[in-house]
Amino acid sequence: MTDLLAARAQMALSLGFHILFAVVGIGMPLLMVIAERRWLSTQDPIDLELAKRWCKGTAILFAVGAVSGTVLSFELGLLWPGFMEVAGPIIGMPFSLEGFAFFTEAIFLGIYLYGWDRISPRAHLWAGILVAVSGAISGVFVVIANAWMNTPAGFDLVDGLPANIDPVRAIFNPAALQQTLHMTLAAYAATGFAVAGIHALLLLRDPLNAFHRRALIIGVLVGAPAALLQPLSGDLSARNVAEYQPAKLAAMEALFTTQTGAPLVIGGLPDMETGTVRFGLEIPYGLSLLAHHDPRATVQGLDSIPRADWPHVPTVHLAFQIMVGVGTLLALVALWSLAVLLRGQELAARPLLLKAIAGCAPLGFLAIEAGWTVTEVGRQPWIIHGVLRTSQAVTPMPGLVFTLLGFTLLYLFLGCVVAWLLYAQILRSPRHQEWQRVSSPRRA
Amino acid sequence: MSITNPALLLAGAVVVALNAYVVLAGADFGGGVWDLFATGPRRDRQRDLIAHAIGPVWEANHVWLILVVVLLFTCFPPVFIRIAIALHIPIALVLLGIVLRGSAFTFRSYGGDDAPTQRRWGRVFAIASLVTPLLLGVAVGTIAAGRVRLPVGTGFIEDFVAPWLSLFSASVGVLTLALFAFLAAVYLTLEAGDPSLQEDFRRRALGAGVAVFVAAMVTLGLAWREAPLVWHGLVTAPRAVPVHLLTGASATLALWALWTRKYRLARSAAVAQITLILWGWALAQFPWLIPPSLGIAEAAAPAVTLKLTLGALAVGAAVLFPSLYYLFKVFKSPPR
């Protein structure tokens, strides 16, 4: 394995691992706050119990998210010093702001987790609201930095070096709005459906359990609207990619030749040697319609891009198919669930819907991983699109395969432990002692 | 360089953030060290006290390090890059330590009640808390000694191992560890509710205070031989003398206050001591960020970036400090 490939694999691993926890850190506080807000007005112990149990899960996931995020911030330099040299002064601003948002999140999460019996219920709820808001904001800042890598702005290139830097224009880069919207919705959809799905599964075994019913409804209320809006946000993103990153769009859609009235290819295996797609389903004019909202529009194919600047088409195409397929499925289940709720009916009384929601539990996360694969692999061979190649940015340090191995083992281990802890926590029926340990951290 | 120069202010902000990290998160690491060395009849109660003290604040305290990293790569990118290249190996190990420390602590707090599992996570947490400050100190020692340089291509060992593999770097690592352990023990005397537990940590604080003194002397001695830049900055430069006198005074005061059981005074003096040591180092290598080749002015990002970052710091501080005040007021005010 070359050092470049090892560095890319380590970055992919670190990001792919961290994003799961980051997403939960954005979504879970909203669920906790909804439950706690309900408890304040209803005094229903189920709501308090939900808030406390979710709080415990969030504590575990947030800690792993915080430390794995630290790894990423260092890896920007450890693996990609050439990138940071160019990007630091231009796009460091959102990272600084993210630092403060993360500070706020960590401070109020500490207060939320350990402050149940130290501050007033109202103050406690506000701490939770601040966690939810600052978590979402810190996600937005990080995604802005990523959007800048895709659609760099706010500088001029003079002799290959950035000059006339304008960090504010860099923040408001052309993909910033589309990407942050898409990712924020994804976080709520994935977390909401994960929680709803788990409790739907438990309801299939224990249909009358009021605790799981309440959890299911709150999960659906957070996940379903986001999942329903996500295809619209995806449309905004796709048109933005078509305009600013033609190579990525062509790879996503496996479009090898520039065409007017381009068809949409669903599924299939793109072959980069022959420039063809085997076994794909073609919908005439579909791509022109989606990318430009005009069936006769011309869509740039990979033939308009130098061969050396192509991303790995099969990976990007497959990942895109997964993301869109899963997103569509989630939107349909969201529509179904909301239709049931709006008619004032019980979600839990419909076994088929429960099964569908339970099946959706891991899907939001799958879509997120697939989406990040699209945006990152789809930008290759560039680390800053059109400006700096990934191969020019990598560290001169040799033997990166060993650090890759180390972090792979570490993350596998942590992933297993977290999965086991959550499994144990979710499947154990609620016990009173547990809430007390959350509320008073001094261990008995 | 004028005092209102944005680059100078931001270099100062880096040291302030590092200072906060050392004073706050340093004690969290030190707490882990005392978890590892918990002994005697009150062993379990010592560990509970440590967990109780760290629990609500360690994640917030940890963010200071992120702020240091972000400020460096935004405002002084060449500094961040050179450190990341030359110190790749110790930093990767620091990250391993940070990940294991934080996750193991959380797994222990929330991972169920059975004793063997708790002990295992406790052990991982404690060992990671011991190793991470050592390696952080090694990184700092290497920078201070002027051994961080761009790879010259003579080989893996010369470029990526030799810079940080020195007795001086190791002694700064030990000094860092001793300081963190000292700070934690001093803080814990105030967190402990009952006198016997307080005595446990008083003794530990006194022992660690002596260890700090020994480590500091060894580091200074090694600096004379191995790190002439540090030696000059710390000993022969005229601006060094007052800082030294103050550091010595606060160290003595901290030990005296511990001896006479004036724990609040001891805490203030210990914080002053570690703060003065950090600023002493910063002043000793001023105006270099990476001595002897990269100064504040050369390493600084374009002025517009610096000004905007200063603005972001101002806005951020307006949010941060009231929040931090509230956090510590809720969890660190005297027991009611």
Boltz contact constraints between the chains, C-beta under 6 A:
constraints:
  - contact:
      token1: [A, 56]
      token2: [B, 110]
      max_distance: 6.0
  - contact:
      token1: [A, 59]
      token2: [B, 110]
      max_distance: 6.0
  - contact:
      token1: [A, 60]
      token2: [B, 106]
      max_distance: 6.0
  - contact:
      token1: [A, 60]
      token2: [B, 110]
      max_distance: 6.0
  - contact:
      token1: [A, 63]
      token2: [B, 102]
      max_distance: 6.0
  - contact:
      token1: [A, 63]
      token2: [B, 106]
      max_distance: 6.0
  - contact:
      token1: [A, 64]
      token2: [B, 103]
      max_distance: 6.0
  - contact:
      token1: [A, 66]
      token2: [B, 59]
      max_distance: 6.0
  - contact:
      token1: [A, 67]
      token2: [B, 98]
      max_distance: 6.0
  - contact:
      token1: [A, 67]
      token2: [B, 99]
      max_distance: 6.0
  - contact:
      token1: [A, 67]
      token2: [B, 102]
      max_distance: 6.0
  - contact:
      token1: [A, 70]
      token2: [B, 98]
      max_distance: 6.0
  - contact:
      token1: [A, 71]
      token2: [B, 95]
      max_distance: 6.0
  - contact:
      token1: [A, 73]
      token2: [B, 66]
      max_distance: 6.0
  - contact:
      token1: [A, 73]
      token2: [B, 69]
      max_distance: 6.0
  - contact:
      token1: [A, 74]
      token2: [B, 95]
      max_distance: 6.0
  - contact:
      token1: [A, 77]
      token2: [B, 80]
      max_distance: 6.0
  - contact:
      token1: [A, 77]
      token2: [B, 84]
      max_distance: 6.0
  - contact:
      token1: [A, 78]
      token2: [B, 84]
      max_distance: 6.0
  - contact:
      token1: [A, 78]
      token2: [B, 88]
      max_distance: 6.0
  - contact:
      token1: [A, 81]
      token2: [B, 81]
      max_distance: 6.0
  - contact:
      token1: [A, 81]
      token2: [B, 84]
      max_distance: 6.0
  - contact:
      token1: [A, 81]
      token2: [B, 85]
      max_distance: 6.0
  - contact:
      token1: [A, 84]
      token2: [B, 73]
      max_distance: 6.0
  - contact:
      token1: [A, 84]
      token2: [B, 77]
      max_distance: 6.0
  - contact:
      token1: [A, 84]
      token2: [B, 81]
      max_distance: 6.0
  - contact:
      token1: [A, 85]
      token2: [B, 77]
      max_distance: 6.0
  - contact:
      token1: [A, 85]
      token2: [B, 81]
      max_distance: 6.0
  - contact:
      token1: [A, 88]
      token2: [B, 73]
      max_distance: 6.0
  - contact:
      token1: [A, 88]
      token2: [B, 74]
      max_distance: 6.0
  - contact:
      token1: [A, 88]
      token2: [B, 77]
      max_distance: 6.0
  - contact:
      token1: [A, 89]
      token2: [B, 301]
      max_distance: 6.0
  - contact:
      token1: [A, 89]
      token2: [B, 302]
      max_distance: 6.0
  - contact:
      token1: [A, 89]
      token2: [B, 305]
      max_distance: 6.0
  - contact:
      token1: [A, 92]
      token2: [B, 73]
      max_distance: 6.0
  - contact:
      token1: [A, 92]
      token2: [B, 74]
      max_distance: 6.0
  - contact:
      token1: [A, 93]
      token2: [B, 308]
      max_distance: 6.0
  - contact:
      token1: [A, 95]
      token2: [B, 70]
      max_distance: 6.0
  - contact:
      token1: [A, 96]
      token2: [B, 70]
      max_distance: 6.0
  - contact:
      token1: [A, 96]
      token2: [B, 74]
      max_distance: 6.0
  - contact:
      token1: [A, 96]
      token2: [B, 309]
      max_distance: 6.0
  - contact:
      token1: [A, 96]
      token2: [B, 312]
      max_distance: 6.0
  - contact:
      token1: [A, 97]
      token2: [B, 312]
      max_distance: 6.0
  - contact:
      token1: [A, 99]
      token2: [B, 66]
      max_distance: 6.0
  - contact:
      token1: [A, 99]
      token2: [B, 67]
      max_distance: 6.0
  - contact:
      token1: [A, 99]
      token2: [B, 70]
      max_distance: 6.0
  - contact:
      token1: [A, 100]
      token2: [B, 316]
      max_distance: 6.0
  - contact:
      token1: [A, 100]
      token2: [B, 320]
      max_distance: 6.0
  - contact:
      token1: [A, 102]
      token2: [B, 63]
      max_distance: 6.0
  - contact:
      token1: [A, 103]
      token2: [B, 63]
      max_distance: 6.0
  - contact:
      token1: [A, 103]
      token2: [B, 320]
      max_distance: 6.0
  - contact:
      token1: [A, 104]
      token2: [B, 323]
      max_distance: 6.0
  - contact:
      token1: [A, 106]
      token2: [B, 59]
      max_distance: 6.0
  - contact:
      token1: [A, 106]
      token2: [B, 60]
      max_distance: 6.0
  - contact:
      token1: [A, 106]
      token2: [B, 63]
      max_distance: 6.0
  - contact:
      token1: [A, 107]
      token2: [B, 60]
      max_distance: 6.0
  - contact:
      token1: [A, 107]
      token2: [B, 323]
      max_distance: 6.0
  - contact:
      token1: [A, 107]
      token2: [B, 327]
      max_distance: 6.0
  - contact:
      token1: [A, 110]
      token2: [B, 56]
      max_distance: 6.0
  - contact:
      token1: [A, 110]
      token2: [B, 57]
      max_distance: 6.0
  - contact:
      token1: [A, 110]
      token2: [B, 60]
      max_distance: 6.0
  - contact:
      token1: [A, 111]
      token2: [B, 327]
      max_distance: 6.0
  - contact:
      token1: [A, 111]
      token2: [B, 330]
      max_distance: 6.0
  - contact:
      token1: [A, 114]
      token2: [B, 55]
      max_distance: 6.0
  - contact:
      token1: [A, 114]
      token2: [B, 56]
      max_distance: 6.0
  - contact:
      token1: [A, 115]
      token2: [B, 330]
      max_distance: 6.0
  - contact:
      token1: [A, 118]
      token2: [B, 330]
      max_distance: 6.0
  - contact:
      token1: [A, 165]
      token2: [B, 302]
      max_distance: 6.0
  - contact:
      token1: [A, 165]
      token2: [B, 304]
      max_distance: 6.0
  - contact:
      token1: [A, 167]
      token2: [B, 305]
      max_distance: 6.0
  - contact:
      token1: [A, 167]
      token2: [B, 308]
      max_distance: 6.0
  - contact:
      token1: [A, 395]
      token2: [B, 85]
      max_distance: 6.0
  - contact:
      token1: [A, 396]
      token2: [B, 151]
      max_distance: 6.0
  - contact:
      token1: [A, 397]
      token2: [B, 88]
      max_distance: 6.0
  - contact:
      token1: [A, 397]
      token2: [B, 160]
      max_distance: 6.0
  - contact:
      token1: [A, 398]
      token2: [B, 156]
      max_distance: 6.0
  - contact:
      token1: [A, 403]
      token2: [B, 92]
      max_distance: 6.0
  - contact:
      token1: [A, 414]
      token2: [B, 103]
      max_distance: 6.0
  - contact:
      token1: [A, 421]
      token2: [B, 111]
      max_distance: 6.0
  - contact:
      token1: [A, 441]
      token2: [B, 55]
      max_distance: 6.0
  - contact:
      token1: [A, 442]
      token2: [B, 48]
      max_distance: 6.0
  - contact:
      token1: [A, 442]
      token2: [B, 52]
      max_distance: 6.0
  - contact:
      token1: [A, 443]
      token2: [B, 48]
      max_distance: 6.0
